[in-house]
Amino acid sequence: MTLQANSSAAASGHRILIAMAEHLELPRPCRLMLTAGWNLAESLGIPVAGYFAGAALDGRDAGMIAATAVVWLTVIGRKAITRSVPGLLMISALVLTVQTAVVLITGSVLFFLLQFPLANLGLCLLFARTAPTRKPLVAQLAAEVVALRHPSHHAGLHRFFQGATWLWAGIFAVSTLGLAAAMALEPVKVFMLLTTVVTVGGIIAGTGASALWFFRVLRRHDLRVRFAVG
């Protein structure tokens, strides 16, 4: 009888440990907002500030150079201080470098506009390259931007991160085709407006679809998200 009780208690404890291991963990809300805000600031805010500062001093080309310079200085600083560079920051640096090179080499309005579909094409290829691997880009971004911790061995979660990475690759592919068509058919002002609409709309649609998919995966596999202690 005692052996059965001990065995039952051990099995129950084992199940509890497994359940605890299957939790996903986020930083506490204030820490979460700080982490996400800092990642977005260094990847998007700092380059935008650099662009406006450079453009105010010496026009569009100077703005592009300034934005590229500050984002690569941020990359170097990150590498020197933390020994690692977040994926979102690296993406921002690579995209800005391509855009700046296109603008400076060609100097034409046509190629200035071409940078937008080219940037989306580059993002499409980047997401597609990592989607079938053991480290899909969406999983890396979730870990870096919002500090999500999750069981790395969980097959269901891994399939989700792979699928979500393919989803974003598809969104950027559609954006590339849409912007290329708009560049060929529409005047410059309309094209710039469509670029903003397509970019913002794609991000909102992709984020919403990814979030809904993520919560469905959590329910299907009986996973829980909790905030870190302390």
NORTA-V238660 format. One record per residue. N is the residue number from 1. OMEGA is omega as a letter, one per 30 degrees, with the letter a starting at -180 (* if undefined). Layout:
# NORTA-V238660
N|OMEGA / N|OMEGA
This chain:
# NORTA-V238660
1|l / 2|l / 3|l / 4|l / 5|l / 6|l / 7|l / 8|l / 9|l / 10|l / 11|l / 12|l / 13|l / 14|l / 15|l / 16|l / 17|l / 18|l / 19|l / 20|a / 21|a / 22|l / 23|l / 24|a / 25|l / 26|l / 27|l / 28|a / 29|a / 30|l / 31|l / 32|l / 33|l / 34|a / 35|a / 36|a / 37|a / 38|l / 39|l / 40|a / 41|a / 42|a / 43|a / 44|a / 45|a / 46|l / 47|l / 48|l / 49|l / 50|l / 51|a / 52|l / 53|l / 54|a / 55|l / 56|a / 57|a / 58|l / 59|a / 60|a / 61|l / 62|l / 63|l / 64|l / 65|a / 66|l / 67|l / 68|a / 69|a / 70|a / 71|l / 72|l / 73|l / 74|l / 75|a / 76|l / 77|l / 78|a / 79|a / 80|a / 81|a / 82|a / 83|l / 84|l / 85|l / 86|a / 87|a / 88|l / 89|l / 90|l / 91|l / 92|a / 93|a / 94|a / 95|l / 96|l / 97|l / 98|a / 99|a / 100|l / 101|l / 102|a / 103|a / 104|a / 105|a / 106|a / 107|a / 108|l / 109|a / 110|a / 111|l / 112|l / 113|a / 114|a / 115|a / 116|l / 117|l / 118|l / 119|l / 120|l / 121|l / 122|l / 123|l / 124|a / 125|a / 126|l / 127|a / 128|a / 129|a / 130|a / 131|a / 132|a / 133|l / 134|l / 135|l / 136|a / 137|l / 138|l / 139|l / 140|a / 141|l / 142|l / 143|a / 144|a / 145|a / 146|l / 147|l / 148|l / 149|a / 150|l / 151|a / 152|a / 153|a / 154|a / 155|a / 156|l / 157|a / 158|l / 159|l / 160|a / 161|l / 162|a / 163|l / 164|l / 165|l / 166|l / 167|a / 168|l / 169|l / 170|l / 171|l / 172|l / 173|l / 174|l / 175|l / 176|a / 177|a / 178|a / 179|l / 180|l / 181|l / 182|l / 183|a / 184|a / 185|a / 186|l / 187|a / 188|a / 189|l / 190|l / 191|a / 192|l / 193|l / 194|l / 195|l / 196|a / 197|a / 198|a / 199|a / 200|l / 201|l / 202|l / 203|l / 204|a / 205|a / 206|l / 207|l / 208|a / 209|l / 210|a / 211|l / 212|l / 213|a / 214|a / 215|l / 216|l / 217|l / 218|l / 219|a / 220|a / 221|l / 222|l / 223|a / 224|l / 225|l / 226|l / 227|l / 228|l / 229|l / 230|*
